[in-house]
Amino acid sequence: MRLKLLLLALALATAAHADTWNKTYPVTGSPSLYVKAGDGNIRVNTTDAQQIRVVVSTEGYRIGSDAVTIDESQSGNSVRVELRVPHWHGLDLGWSSHRIDIDITVPRHATLDLNTTDGNIVASRVTGDLRFHSGDGNLDLRDLDGSLVASTGDGNVNADGRFDRVDVRSGDGRVDVEARAGSRTAEGWHLKSGDGRINLRLPQDFAADLDASTGDGSIDIEFPLTMEGGMRHTTRVYGHMNGGGGMLDVHTGDGSIRIQPL
């Protein structure tokens, strides 16, 4: 009985505990930021100030040497932040909730490499070489500009902006991408989902060599398409959009594909 009361008291104390950590890094030009967030959620906003600011907020966790630790460093314009959660924090007695949020503010032009195991990632108004990865969470990426690499194991991906490169993948979720005016297939584009549908919206004059395929769903292409050798089937379409250009590879295992003009 005494052990049960002790465990209950420990769980309630942990559930009630919340901590905050923050640090501001002065930078110049177009900085780079690497974040490994554990199970945390990541939110990114931009600032006109020449600085990177990272705020870590926890619920049900302490921040400290024997709890959630934050390993961070700066070398010139490169900043690295890595969270580590001890395995014993994974003990769930049913009375507590656990949450980690990482709020990031960066200059408008930046190189980002942001990673979380189970959390969601939300980012907006960033320009540069942009990489986002979540093991199971959703990716909500808005008003971006530059090169986009985004992947999630089970979540959905929603992204819009002006892109030179797009590499977006989901294991089971849907993929929705809107490429605005000025987007081009400079390095080839790849959109893939294991089971979800893929919706891609492009400028009317977007030129590409399209290879679209699905294991089970339908394919709907609302662009002028010159077929390569008459290769148009119910599950695969290959041809030149607006005269052709860089590669546009779109594939889903079980979902449908729709490519339409803005």
CORCOR-V902708 format. One record per pair of residues at least 12 apart in sequence whose ideal C-beta (glycine too) atoms are under 7 Angstrom apart, sorted by the first residue. I is the first residue (numbers start at 1). J is the second residue. If there is no record, write none. Layout:
BEGIN
I	J
I	J
END
This chain:
BEGIN
7	93
8	95
11	93
11	95
11	96
12	95
14	60
14	96
15	60
15	95
15	96
15	97
17	60
17	61
17	62
18	58
18	59
19	58
19	61
19	62
19	63
20	55
20	56
20	57
21	56
21	63
21	70
22	53
22	54
22	55
23	54
23	72
24	51
24	53
25	51
25	52
25	74
25	79
26	50
26	51
27	50
27	51
27	52
27	77
27	107
28	50
28	77
29	77
30	109
30	110
30	111
30	128
31	52
31	77
31	78
31	79
31	107
31	110
32	77
32	78
32	110
32	111
33	52
33	79
33	106
33	110
33	112
34	80
34	113
35	81
35	102
35	104
35	114
35	115
36	82
36	83
36	115
37	83
37	100
37	102
37	115
37	116
37	119
38	83
38	84
38	85
38	100
38	117
39	85
39	100
39	116
39	117
39	118
39	119
40	83
40	100
40	101
40	102
40	116
40	119
41	101
41	102
41	119
41	120
42	102
42	104
42	114
42	116
42	119
42	121
43	103
43	104
43	122
44	104
44	106
44	122
44	123
44	124
44	126
45	105
45	124
46	105
46	106
46	107
46	108
46	125
46	126
47	105
47	107
50	107
52	79
52	106
53	105
54	81
54	102
54	104
55	103
56	70
56	83
56	100
56	102
57	101
58	99
58	100
59	97
59	98
59	99
60	96
60	97
60	98
60	99
61	89
61	98
61	100
67	86
68	83
68	85
69	84
70	83
71	84
83	100
106	126
108	125
108	126
108	127
109	127
109	128
110	126
110	128
111	128
111	129
112	126
112	128
112	130
112	131
113	131
114	131
114	132
115	133
116	134
116	137
117	135
118	135
118	136
118	137
119	134
119	137
120	134
120	137
120	138
121	134
121	137
121	139
122	140
123	141
124	142
124	143
125	143
126	144
127	145
127	146
128	146
129	146
129	147
130	144
130	146
130	147
130	148
131	149
132	150
133	151
134	152
134	155
135	153
136	153
136	154
136	155
137	152
137	155
138	152
138	155
138	156
139	152
139	155
139	157
139	158
140	158
141	158
141	159
142	160
143	160
143	161
144	159
144	161
145	161
145	162
146	164
147	164
147	165
148	163
148	165
148	166
148	168
149	167
150	168
151	169
152	170
152	173
153	171
154	171
154	172
154	173
155	170
155	173
156	170
156	173
156	174
157	170
157	173
157	175
157	176
158	176
159	177
160	178
160	180
161	180
162	180
162	182
162	183
163	179
163	183
164	184
164	186
164	187
165	186
165	187
165	189
166	189
166	191
167	190
168	191
169	192
170	193
170	196
171	194
172	194
172	195
172	196
173	193
173	196
174	193
174	196
174	197
174	255
175	191
175	193
175	196
175	198
176	199
177	191
177	200
178	201
179	201
179	202
179	203
181	203
183	203
183	206
185	208
185	245
185	246
185	247
185	248
186	246
188	246
188	247
189	247
189	248
189	249
190	249
191	250
192	251
192	252
193	252
193	255
194	253
195	253
195	254
195	255
196	252
196	255
197	217
197	252
197	255
197	256
198	250
198	252
198	255
198	257
199	258
200	250
200	259
201	260
201	262
202	259
202	261
202	262
203	262
204	261
204	262
205	242
206	241
206	242
207	241
207	242
207	243
207	244
207	245
208	241
208	244
208	245
208	246
208	247
208	248
209	240
209	244
209	245
209	246
209	247
209	248
210	225
210	237
210	238
210	239
210	241
210	248
211	238
211	249
212	236
212	237
212	250
212	257
213	235
213	236
213	251
214	235
214	252
214	255
214	256
214	257
215	235
215	253
215	254
216	254
217	252
217	254
217	255
217	256
217	257
218	256
219	237
219	257
220	257
220	258
221	237
221	259
222	259
222	260
222	261
223	241
223	242
223	259
223	261
224	241
224	242
225	239
225	240
225	241
226	239
226	240
227	239
END
